[in-house]
Each structure stands twice: as structure tokens, then as C-alpha cells.
């Protein structure tokens, strides 16, 4: 009997496939996780699809994975990650022979993506991400002098959002406009804000309580 006729096998295959593929991008395993993950996902799609649909669904799945990584390391606003996760779910869900197997495969993708984060606690994180995202603070204590002196004086001052901040936007303080980023909140145009901190030319603001 075909093992993939058991729904729990479908769940494990998509779980391990997603977990190892995302894990390969998070930690330095010299391609081992990538081979394992690609192998699991290939078995899943190849077992249910014709060759032409196999190529299409594999492309959709890998594209979704790429969008999640791009969002997490470059854009960081959640939009591409949402699109990527949706693409991966659609790829495995629509490739299943019935809705029950499709549900199990979708659960496998979601659980596998979350489980891949455990690799960060065990294995060495990939250094490639530190080349994309600057991890050091550009502070005066570290010897950097690129920060405008006027920016440090903004800490604690209040102003108004000139654009929606999701999370980046423009604020106005004392008739001067600055590019700023919110502290995880969605701030709308016209809301009162307060400068929480300044790091280099990065101005972090928070929404004042009571602002509608």
C-alpha cells in the first residue's frame, strides 16, 4: 500500500520538508538541511501530481519560501511574508488528492515553519544574514559620527505623523519633517507621537496614549 495514502504520513512529509528548507536558510548546515527538505517536498508533489503540475507547484512553493525570507531580512513589514506563506499553503493544499490530505499538508507546512526556529538554539546562525541587515548600532560610543547632532536632541520630543506609519513614515516636529519608524504600532496620519530613541539616523517613535 502507498504510504502517502495515510494522512499522517502526508503531514510528516510536508512538516519535515518545510522545517528543513527554512532551517537551511537560518543555520549553517552546509546544504544538508536543504537536501533533506527538498527531498521531502519533491516526494510529496511527485506522488500526487503530473510532471507539468509538479513543476508549477514546486515553483510556487519555493517562491513562497523566498518571499518569506526576503520579508524577514529586507522588507520586514509582513506583507511579503503573508503572501509567501499563502503561496506555500496553496501549493501543498491544492496538490493533495482530497481535502483531508490537503488539510494535513497545510498543517504540516505551518508546524514545520514554526519548528524550524528551534534550529537557531542548536546550530550556528548563518552569517550571510548579518551582511544583509546591519546589526551594529551606529553610536558615538562605537566611534561613529554619522548621526546628526540635531537628531539626538529629538529624544523625548513630541510631534505629529505626516503619513501613515506601517511601520515607516514621516513625522513633523517643530515644523521640521523627519523619516521615522514606529515601535511595532500602526500609527495613522495626524496621530500625536513621541520620539522614544535615536540610533544613528533611525528615529524610533511611539504613539501617544489617548490619540485617536
Backbone as CSV, one residue per row, in Angstrom:
resi,resn,N_x,N_y,N_z,CA_x,CA_y,CA_z,C_x,C_y,C_z
1,UNK,0.841,-1.197,0.000,0.000,0.000,0.000,0.876,1.248,0.000
2,UNK,0.449,2.261,-0.739,1.181,3.518,-0.810,1.146,4.220,0.545
3,UNK,2.317,4.530,1.103,2.377,5.164,2.415,1.677,6.510,2.430
4,UNK,1.675,7.214,1.282,1.050,8.526,1.234,-0.470,8.464,1.266
5,UNK,-1.014,7.259,1.303,-2.453,7.126,1.475,-2.852,7.381,2.924
6,UNK,-1.869,7.373,3.821,-2.112,7.700,5.220,-1.912,9.208,5.414
7,UNK,-2.929,9.860,5.956,-2.873,11.318,6.092,-1.760,11.778,7.024
8,UNK,-1.459,11.009,8.055,-0.415,11.415,8.982,0.964,11.379,8.329
9,UNK,1.143,10.523,7.323,2.404,10.496,6.572,2.530,11.775,5.744
10,UNK,1.410,12.208,5.153,1.404,13.459,4.383,1.791,14.623,5.279
11,UNK,1.249,14.645,6.488,1.573,15.713,7.438,3.064,15.727,7.758
12,UNK,3.635,14.552,8.036,5.056,14.483,8.388,5.954,14.905,7.232
13,UNK,5.582,14.520,6.011,6.416,14.863,4.849,6.458,16.377,4.637
14,UNK,5.289,17.028,4.660,5.279,18.480,4.469,5.900,19.197,5.667
15,UNK,5.737,18.636,6.859,6.341,19.241,8.055,7.860,19.214,7.955
16,UNK,8.431,18.027,7.696,9.885,17.914,7.618,10.443,18.684,6.420
17,UNK,9.724,18.652,5.304,10.194,19.376,4.135,10.315,20.859,4.400
18,UNK,9.270,21.459,4.959,9.290,22.894,5.257,10.285,23.220,6.357
19,UNK,10.333,22.397,7.386,11.236,22.635,8.511,12.694,22.638,8.073
20,UNK,13.088,21.665,7.252,14.486,21.592,6.829,14.847,22.681,5.815
21,UNK,13.923,23.025,4.924,14.222,24.064,3.938,14.409,25.419,4.609
22,UNK,13.493,25.784,5.504,13.650,27.051,6.212,14.849,26.976,7.153
23,UNK,15.061,25.810,7.758,16.219,25.633,8.633,17.530,25.837,7.910
24,UNK,17.613,25.386,6.656,18.832,25.577,5.862,19.138,27.052,5.654
25,UNK,18.103,27.862,5.566,18.293,29.295,5.364,18.611,30.023,6.666
26,UNK,18.281,29.420,7.783,18.517,30.056,9.075,19.863,29.698,9.684
27,UNK,20.288,28.446,9.527,21.522,27.995,10.166,22.482,27.415,9.131
28,UNK,23.742,27.342,9.504,24.789,26.866,8.605,24.958,25.355,8.733
29,UNK,24.289,24.620,7.838,24.382,23.157,7.848,25.011,22.617,6.559
30,UNK,25.661,23.490,5.809,26.415,23.102,4.613,25.557,22.352,3.581
31,UNK,24.294,22.738,3.501,23.417,22.181,2.474,22.678,20.923,2.872
32,UNK,23.002,20.348,4.031,22.362,19.097,4.444,20.852,19.271,4.622
33,UNK,20.464,20.300,5.349,19.044,20.544,5.565,18.330,20.851,4.247
34,UNK,19.018,21.554,3.359,18.422,21.881,2.068,18.116,20.638,1.253
35,UNK,19.052,19.699,1.249,18.851,18.447,0.512,17.704,17.645,1.114
36,UNK,17.678,17.556,2.447,16.607,16.816,3.112,15.244,17.453,2.856
37,UNK,15.176,18.761,3.019,13.909,19.455,2.822,13.416,19.348,1.389
38,UNK,14.307,19.558,0.436,13.939,19.460,-0.972,13.496,18.037,-1.305
39,UNK,14.146,17.070,-0.684,13.770,15.675,-0.923,12.367,15.365,-0.443
40,UNK,12.032,15.808,0.764,10.690,15.571,1.301,9.616,16.232,0.443
41,UNK,9.839,17.495,0.087,8.834,18.222,-0.701,8.709,17.624,-2.097
42,UNK,9.824,17.183,-2.674,9.778,16.564,-4.005,8.945,15.292,-3.974
43,UNK,9.133,14.477,-2.947,8.349,13.244,-2.803,6.865,13.573,-2.708
44,UNK,6.544,14.610,-1.951,5.136,14.977,-1.766,4.493,15.372,-3.102
45,UNK,5.090,16.327,-3.797,4.492,16.811,-5.043,4.510,15.730,-6.134
46,UNK,5.606,14.993,-6.220,5.747,13.988,-7.273,4.745,12.847,-7.103
47,UNK,4.355,12.580,-5.860,3.439,11.472,-5.595,2.008,11.774,-6.038
48,UNK,1.658,13.061,-6.096,0.275,13.415,-6.373,0.054,14.113,-7.715
49,UNK,1.098,14.635,-8.329,0.920,15.496,-9.490,1.521,14.916,-10.760
50,UNK,0.981,15.371,-11.886,1.570,15.055,-13.186,2.846,15.880,-13.337
51,UNK,3.751,15.506,-14.243,5.019,16.230,-14.375,4.887,17.734,-14.575
52,UNK,3.918,18.169,-15.413,3.786,19.605,-15.665,3.285,20.337,-14.418
53,UNK,2.303,19.767,-13.715,1.801,20.390,-12.493,2.826,20.288,-11.359
54,UNK,3.632,19.243,-11.376,4.706,19.096,-10.390,5.651,20.290,-10.465
55,UNK,6.055,20.663,-11.675,6.979,21.788,-11.852,6.344,23.097,-11.397
56,UNK,5.060,23.282,-11.712,4.374,24.523,-11.358,4.243,24.662,-9.841
57,UNK,3.780,23.607,-9.186,3.569,23.679,-7.746,4.884,23.781,-6.975
58,UNK,5.918,23.129,-7.462,7.228,23.267,-6.829,7.708,24.707,-6.920
59,UNK,7.490,25.327,-8.067,7.900,26.720,-8.264,7.139,27.640,-7.321
60,UNK,5.831,27.420,-7.197,5.015,28.244,-6.302,5.485,28.091,-4.852
61,UNK,5.780,26.862,-4.457,6.224,26.585,-3.090,7.564,27.275,-2.791
62,UNK,8.524,27.113,-3.676,9.848,27.712,-3.478,9.768,29.233,-3.526
63,UNK,8.921,29.769,-4.406,8.743,31.219,-4.480,8.166,31.754,-3.173
64,UNK,7.197,31.031,-2.615,6.636,31.436,-1.332,7.675,31.448,-0.227
65,UNK,8.530,30.439,-0.218,9.617,30.371,0.762,10.558,31.563,0.607
66,UNK,10.881,31.911,-0.625,11.779,33.040,-0.890,11.177,34.361,-0.428
67,UNK,9.885,34.542,-0.617,9.220,35.774,-0.198,9.256,35.944,1.322
68,UNK,9.108,34.843,2.042,9.174,34.910,3.500,10.556,35.355,3.963
69,UNK,11.592,34.808,3.349,12.965,35.170,3.725,13.262,36.618,3.378
70,UNK,12.824,37.067,2.199,13.049,38.452,1.787,12.368,39.409,2.745
71,UNK,11.139,39.083,3.143,10.409,39.951,4.064,11.091,40.021,5.419
72,UNK,11.513,38.857,5.921,12.115,38.828,7.247,13.467,39.506,7.336
73,UNK,14.210,39.521,6.239,15.568,40.050,6.277,15.742,41.398,5.592
74,UNK,14.791,41.792,4.749,14.956,43.038,3.994,13.797,44.002,4.228
75,UNK,12.589,43.580,3.872,11.439,44.479,3.916,10.907,44.642,5.330
76,UNK,10.615,43.513,5.967,10.221,43.471,7.382,8.941,44.233,7.693
77,UNK,7.927,44.130,6.822,6.638,44.732,7.148,5.504,43.709,7.155
78,UNK,5.839,42.435,6.882,4.856,41.369,6.973,4.081,41.074,5.706
79,UNK,4.113,41.993,4.739,3.312,41.812,3.526,3.813,40.645,2.681
80,UNK,5.112,40.650,2.358,5.662,39.578,1.532,5.622,38.238,2.261
81,UNK,5.821,38.264,3.579,5.769,37.024,4.347,4.378,36.408,4.289
82,UNK,3.357,37.247,4.359,1.986,36.756,4.284,1.701,36.150,2.912
83,UNK,2.152,36.840,1.869,1.966,36.327,0.506,2.725,35.028,0.314
84,UNK,3.961,34.974,0.842,4.777,33.770,0.719,4.178,32.576,1.430
85,UNK,3.727,32.787,2.661,3.117,31.700,3.423,1.841,31.208,2.739
86,UNK,1.080,32.145,2.201,-0.144,31.776,1.477,0.177,30.942,0.245
87,UNK,1.241,31.327,-0.471,1.644,30.588,-1.669,2.054,29.152,-1.322
88,UNK,2.794,28.984,-0.233,3.218,27.651,0.173,2.030,26.788,0.578
89,UNK,1.104,27.397,1.309,-0.091,26.669,1.739,-0.935,26.257,0.538
90,UNK,-1.095,27.178,-0.405,-1.876,26.874,-1.614,-1.231,25.748,-2.410
91,UNK,0.094,25.800,-2.532,0.810,24.796,-3.324,0.593,23.387,-2.780
92,UNK,0.778,23.220,-1.470,0.621,21.873,-0.906,-0.853,21.482,-0.783
93,UNK,-1.701,22.448,-0.466,-3.114,22.143,-0.293,-3.794,21.697,-1.569
94,UNK,-3.528,22.407,-2.664,-4.162,22.082,-3.937,-3.516,20.880,-4.625
95,UNK,-2.355,20.473,-4.142,-1.698,19.308,-4.738,-2.196,17.995,-4.145
96,UNK,-2.850,18.074,-3.009,-3.336,16.861,-2.343,-4.508,16.251,-3.116
97,UNK,-4.678,14.923,-3.039,-5.748,14.256,-3.784,-7.143,14.486,-3.210
98,UNK,-7.255,14.867,-1.932,-8.557,15.133,-1.333,-8.391,16.193,-0.254
99,UNK,-9.533,16.691,0.251,-9.477,17.812,1.185,-8.875,17.431,2.534
100,UNK,-9.020,16.175,2.945,-8.442,15.752,4.221,-6.915,15.749,4.143
101,UNK,-6.397,15.169,3.073,-4.940,15.182,2.883,-4.434,16.607,2.726
102,UNK,-5.228,17.427,2.037,-4.844,18.828,1.878,-4.757,19.546,3.201
103,UNK,-5.712,19.275,4.090,-5.695,19.898,5.412,-4.470,19.456,6.200
104,UNK,-4.154,18.179,6.155,-2.979,17.665,6.858,-1.688,18.276,6.298
105,UNK,-1.631,18.441,4.995,-0.428,19.002,4.379,-0.248,20.464,4.760
106,UNK,-1.351,21.207,4.831,-1.280,22.616,5.236,-0.808,22.735,6.685
107,UNK,-1.342,21.875,7.543,-0.900,21.865,8.939,0.591,21.545,9.023
108,UNK,1.036,20.618,8.185,2.453,20.263,8.168,3.336,21.447,7.806
109,UNK,2.918,22.238,6.820,3.695,23.417,6.423,3.764,24.430,7.562
110,UNK,2.638,24.706,8.198,2.601,25.699,9.275,3.430,25.257,10.480
111,UNK,3.282,23.996,10.861,4.044,23.480,12.008,5.532,23.390,11.671
112,UNK,5.842,22.987,10.446,7.241,22.890,10.027,7.933,24.239,10.018
113,UNK,7.226,25.270,9.564,7.811,26.607,9.567,8.130,27.084,10.974
114,UNK,7.214,26.825,11.903,7.443,27.223,13.294,8.550,26.389,13.935
115,UNK,8.574,25.093,13.622,9.573,24.198,14.220,10.991,24.518,13.761
116,UNK,11.130,25.101,12.576,12.471,25.406,12.058,13.207,26.410,12.936
117,UNK,12.464,27.216,13.687,13.099,28.211,14.558,13.898,27.557,15.684
118,UNK,13.583,26.308,15.994,14.324,25.606,17.050,15.775,25.372,16.659
119,UNK,16.042,25.328,15.343,17.420,25.110,14.902,18.343,26.236,15.357
120,UNK,17.776,27.432,15.539,18.590,28.575,15.942,19.168,28.397,17.340
121,UNK,18.530,27.557,18.154,19.002,27.327,19.514,20.059,26.237,19.586
122,UNK,20.226,25.504,18.484,21.144,24.364,18.487,22.346,24.585,17.573
123,UNK,22.096,25.125,16.375,23.157,25.254,15.375,23.577,26.705,15.182
124,UNK,24.703,26.872,14.521,25.254,28.197,14.278,24.411,28.938,13.246
125,UNK,24.058,30.170,13.581,23.274,31.001,12.665,24.096,31.369,11.436
126,UNK,23.462,31.417,10.288,24.161,31.792,9.058,24.651,33.236,9.138
127,UNK,25.924,33.448,8.770,26.499,34.788,8.806,26.008,35.650,7.645
128,UNK,25.445,35.015,6.617,25.013,35.768,5.436,23.958,36.807,5.798
129,UNK,23.157,36.528,6.853,22.111,37.485,7.201,22.690,38.728,7.852
130,UNK,23.816,38.613,8.527,24.431,39.781,9.123,25.019,40.702,8.069
131,UNK,25.236,40.172,6.846,25.725,41.008,5.759,24.593,41.797,5.112
132,UNK,23.383,41.267,5.251,22.234,41.951,4.669,21.679,42.989,5.633
133,UNK,21.551,42.612,6.901,20.997,43.517,7.903,22.106,43.967,8.842
134,UNK,22.306,45.275,8.966,23.338,45.828,9.824,22.961,45.607,11.269
135,UNK,23.782,44.858,12.009,23.432,44.513,13.381,24.073,45.442,14.398
136,UNK,25.157,46.130,14.052,25.818,47.015,14.995,25.078,48.340,15.093
137,UNK,25.035,48.925,16.279,24.459,50.228,16.462,25.488,51.286,16.111
138,UNK,25.057,52.290,15.341,25.957,53.361,14.946,25.957,54.441,16.028
139,UNK,26.526,54.125,17.159,26.516,55.037,18.296,27.847,55.763,18.406
140,UNK,27.824,56.865,19.153,29.064,57.620,19.341,30.074,56.822,20.148
141,UNK,29.563,55.940,21.048,30.467,55.106,21.839,31.246,54.133,20.964
142,UNK,30.661,53.748,19.823,31.322,52.816,18.915,32.229,53.536,17.922
143,UNK,32.289,54.872,18.005,33.194,55.615,17.142,32.565,56.136,15.865
144,UNK,31.256,56.023,15.726,30.594,56.528,14.541,30.160,57.967,14.769
145,UNK,30.318,58.787,13.747,29.968,60.196,13.845,28.984,60.628,12.767
146,UNK,28.295,59.615,12.139,27.395,59.951,11.042,26.067,60.505,11.529
147,UNK,25.738,60.343,12.821,24.461,60.813,13.338,24.446,62.330,13.425
148,UNK,23.388,62.932,12.903,23.255,64.371,13.009,23.048,64.738,14.471
149,UNK,23.737,65.795,14.904,23.636,66.188,16.297,22.212,66.567,16.662
150,UNK,21.460,67.134,15.697,20.089,67.544,15.989,19.187,66.350,16.268
151,UNK,19.545,65.175,15.744,18.712,64.000,15.956,18.723,63.582,17.420
152,UNK,19.855,63.640,18.076,19.933,63.226,19.467,19.073,64.125,20.349
153,UNK,18.869,65.369,19.930,18.061,66.304,20.708,16.568,66.037,20.567
154,UNK,16.202,65.158,19.639,14.788,64.875,19.415,14.200,63.925,20.447
155,UNK,15.065,63.193,21.163,14.583,62.209,22.123,13.695,62.872,23.172
156,UNK,12.481,62.354,23.311,11.526,62.893,24.279,10.598,63.940,23.722
157,UNK,10.898,64.466,22.532,10.041,65.480,21.946,8.803,64.852,21.315
158,UNK,7.757,65.640,21.218,6.510,65.173,20.615,6.295,65.857,19.267
159,UNK,5.552,65.196,18.410,5.260,65.731,17.089,4.017,65.084,16.528
160,UNK,3.897,65.130,15.205,2.706,64.612,14.540,3.112,63.781,13.335
161,UNK,2.400,62.674,13.136,2.657,61.828,11.970,2.088,62.510,10.730
162,UNK,2.930,62.706,9.723,2.501,63.332,8.476,1.997,62.305,7.475
163,UNK,2.353,61.035,7.693,1.890,59.934,6.851,1.533,58.752,7.744
164,UNK,0.831,57.776,7.202,0.613,56.530,7.933,1.954,55.847,8.137
165,UNK,2.158,55.261,9.297,3.416,54.597,9.615,3.153,53.120,9.830
166,UNK,3.601,52.278,8.851,3.314,50.829,8.894,4.536,49.988,8.529
167,UNK,5.678,50.107,9.186,5.917,50.955,10.356,6.688,52.241,10.025
168,UNK,7.133,52.438,8.762,7.961,53.591,8.397,7.083,54.710,7.864
169,UNK,7.439,55.940,8.186,6.692,57.074,7.679,7.401,58.379,7.983
170,UNK,6.670,59.478,7.884,7.232,60.814,8.095,6.534,61.478,9.268
171,UNK,7.337,62.121,10.127,6.784,62.863,11.261,7.219,64.326,11.155
172,UNK,6.524,65.170,11.881,6.871,66.593,11.921,7.037,67.032,13.364
173,UNK,8.193,67.634,13.656,8.491,68.165,14.978,9.011,69.585,14.808
174,UNK,8.351,70.547,15.424,8.763,71.948,15.346,8.946,72.397,13.888
175,UNK,7.950,72.084,13.068,7.919,72.494,11.660,8.965,71.789,10.787
176,UNK,9.724,70.857,11.371,10.699,70.097,10.601,10.191,68.679,10.402
177,UNK,10.415,68.127,9.200,9.962,66.775,8.904,11.135,65.790,8.962
178,UNK,10.862,64.597,9.507,11.875,63.568,9.640,11.284,62.213,9.237
179,UNK,12.152,61.355,8.708,11.761,59.974,8.453,11.910,59.208,9.755
180,UNK,10.876,58.424,10.115,10.901,57.722,11.393,10.260,56.347,11.254
181,UNK,10.404,55.548,12.300,9.829,54.204,12.324,9.098,54.021,13.648
182,UNK,7.949,53.345,13.619,7.178,53.139,14.839,7.716,51.937,15.603
183,UNK,7.328,51.817,16.860,7.803,50.713,17.704,6.857,49.523,17.627
184,UNK,6.480,49.137,16.417,5.610,47.991,16.218,4.144,48.343,16.119
185,UNK,3.796,49.606,16.385,2.412,50.042,16.295,2.097,50.558,14.899
186,UNK,0.829,50.513,14.537,0.374,51.174,13.321,-0.054,52.579,13.720
187,UNK,0.634,53.557,13.216,0.341,54.953,13.520,-0.236,55.598,12.268
188,UNK,-1.328,56.294,12.436,-2.008,56.889,11.290,-1.670,58.376,11.159
189,UNK,-1.853,58.890,9.963,-1.592,60.294,9.674,-2.395,61.188,10.617
190,UNK,-1.697,62.133,11.243,-2.338,63.043,12.171,-2.204,62.649,13.623
191,UNK,-1.795,61.411,13.908,-1.628,60.974,15.297,-0.455,61.692,15.962
192,UNK,-0.601,61.965,17.248,0.486,62.555,18.017,1.495,61.465,18.392
193,UNK,2.777,61.762,18.218,3.825,60.779,18.507,4.903,61.400,19.387
194,UNK,5.682,60.525,20.004,6.804,60.957,20.840,8.044,60.173,20.454
195,UNK,9.174,60.841,20.357,10.434,60.187,19.986,10.939,59.379,21.175
196,UNK,11.024,58.061,21.000,11.459,57.179,22.081,12.970,57.025,22.120
197,UNK,13.596,56.930,20.940,15.045,56.763,20.895,15.561,57.130,19.517
198,UNK,16.878,57.340,19.433,17.547,57.661,18.171,18.781,56.796,18.064
199,UNK,18.935,56.107,16.940,20.101,55.252,16.696,20.644,55.599,15.322
200,UNK,21.727,56.372,15.296,22.227,56.866,14.015,21.217,57.853,13.445
201,UNK,20.745,57.573,12.245,19.708,58.406,11.630,18.344,57.741,11.744
202,UNK,18.251,56.721,12.552,16.997,55.978,12.750,16.258,56.541,13.956
203,UNK,15.097,57.122,13.694,14.294,57.736,14.736,13.130,56.811,15.074
204,UNK,13.078,56.345,16.316,12.008,55.450,16.756,10.980,56.255,17.539
205,UNK,9.725,56.162,17.117,8.664,56.920,17.787,7.596,55.979,18.303
206,UNK,6.829,56.465,19.259,5.682,55.725,19.769,4.471,56.641,19.781
207,UNK,3.305,56.040,19.652,2.053,56.789,19.635,1.698,57.226,21.044
208,UNK,1.327,58.496,21.187,0.940,58.986,22.496,-0.402,58.417,22.914
209,UNK,-0.535,58.049,24.154,-1.776,57.478,24.645,-2.898,58.509,24.552
210,UNK,-4.060,58.019,24.181,-5.206,58.898,24.057,-5.391,59.470,22.681
211,UNK,-4.409,59.226,21.780,-4.539,59.710,20.408,-5.442,58.803,19.631
212,UNK,-6.452,59.342,18.992,-7.378,58.536,18.182,-6.859,58.439,16.769
